Amino acid sequence: MSGLRLARADEAALVRALSAEAYGSYRSLLGFAPLPATEDYAPRIAAGQVWLLEEDGAVVGLAVLETHADHMMVYSLAVPPARQGEGLGRRLLAFAEERARVAGVAELRLYTNTRMAGNIALYAAAGYREIGRRPHPTRPGALLVDMAKVVPA
């Protein structure tokens, strides 16, 4: 059995560990750990923002989705390195699109580091377009790419 479900409060450590594992490879590329690798997810779980992707009872990915008045922010997608390249990221993006439709917002937004070329390519292939670049607010010298996608009706 597989599917997506909201994370439970008792799964905060699991979410932190999966996020740290998924984002761990970027530390050497960026020179620092991306924020989703070090975050305390308990408040996001309590707010209903963390969704877990399960296959045969095992968590194989997660999405952190923030609903705003006019858009949904894809704050984080995390897939363990051993499962990357299997289409799970695309599946999580499709789920984000469905959640945005349910929430009644017409746009999805996300951002990533300019050095994460693979992520940028994945998002572009999923229909996201670059809408700007900006300095990272807490990481001097780092640049972020802002991307957006209109949610199809």
Buried (B, 14 or more C-beta within 10 A) or exposed (E): EEEBEEBEEEBBEBBBEBBBBBBBEBEEEBEBBBBBBEBEBBEBBEEEBBBBBBBEEEBBBBBBBBBEEEBBBBBBBBBBEEBBEEEBBEBBBEBBBEBBBEBEBBBBBBBBBBBBEEBBEBBEEBBBEEEEEEEBEEBEEBEBBBBBBEBEE
